[in-house]
Amino acid sequence: MKNLIVSFFVSLCFVVSAQESIDLLTISSRLGVPSPYENRVVGKATEFGGMINLKIPVVLDSSNIWYSKLTYLNNRVVSTKNFGDSVANPINIHGIMLQSGWVRKLSRNRSIQLLLVPRLMGDMVNVNSDNIQLGAVALYEKRFNSSLKMKFGAMYNQEMSGPFALPLIDLDWKISDKWWIGGLLPVYSKIKYKFSENSNAGIGHFALMTSYRLGKEAYKNDYIERTCIDVFSFFRQRVSGNFHLEGRVGYTLGRNYEQYNEGESVDFRLSLFSWGDNRTPINYSFKDNLYFNLRMVYNLPID
C-alpha cells in the first residue's frame, strides 16, 4: 500500500509539472435563466446541467505514466412550448467521456501525450453502437521555465454529424505570485488572481461542441448538436482541507441545441470552418442569457 501511495504522488507530480496543485475531482451543477425563443416563437426555455470529472494518473516508470480522465455530462432543456412529438422536448442528453493514454517524458522540459477519447453520447434510450464516438488527442509539451509551460497539438472526434478536428494550445503561465493565466485553447481558459492561499477569483471561458443520439422511436434516431461559448466570472474558496467551492456567473454566446435528422452530416469541420454543411435543424433556438454554476472541487497540492 505504501508503494502504491508513493507511485500515485510521483505520477501526479509528473502530470502537473510546474503547477502547484491538481483538481482531482470536480462536481458541478448549472442553472440558466429562462430564455425566450427566437423567430417570434412564443415560449421560454430553461437550461439545466451537471458535470462530474475525475482524473486518474498511474505511474509506469520514471518516464512514463498512463493518464486517464473520466467525465460525465448532463444537459437538460425544459420548454413551455409544445413542438410536437417529433421534436425532443424536454431535451435530456448525457455524455460519458474517457480520455486515456500514454504520457511520455522525453527530457526534463519536454514530453508528449497521446490519448484515446471514446465517448458515449445520447439520451440513453435504446443505447447501441450508434451512441459511440471515437476520438484522440495528441500534445507536445515544452516547459520554457519554472513559470511557463505550453503544449501544442490537436484533437479529433467523430461527431454524429461527421469528422471534427481542432488545433490546441495548452497554456500554463504563472505571471507572478498573484496572477495566473492558462487553459486549453480554444476550448477553455482562465485568468486568475490569488487573494490568499484559500481564495482566488477571475474570468474565463468554455467552448465545446458536442452531439448526442436520440434513441426514442418518435425521434427516428435524430441527433442533438449542442454548441455554446460560456464567458464567466468566478470566485473560489477553500471550505475544508482540500475541498473548495467555486461559484460562477456567466453569459452564453451562440448557444444552440439543434436537432437534425439522422443522416444529415457535414463533410468535415476544422475549428470554426466547415465544408459541406447543408443541414437544416427541425427545432427552434432560444436566446442567450445568464447562467449560474456551482462547483465542489477536491484539489490536491503538489508542492
Secondary structure, DSSP 8 states (H G I E B T S, - for coil): -HHHHHHHHHHHHHHHTT-SEEEEEEEEEEEE--EEBSTT---EEEEEEEEEEEEEEEEEETTEEEEEEEEEEEEEEEESS---TTS-SSEEEEEEEEEEEEEEE-SSSEEEEEEE--EEEE-SSS--GGGEE-EEEEEEEEE-SSSEEEEEEEEEEEETTEEEEEEEEEEEEE-SSSEEEEEEETTEEEEEEE-SSSEEEEEEEEE--EEEE--SGGGTT-EEEEEEEEEEEEEEEEEETTEEEEEEEEEEEEEEEEEE-TT---SEEETTEEES-----SS--B---EEEEEEEEEEEE--
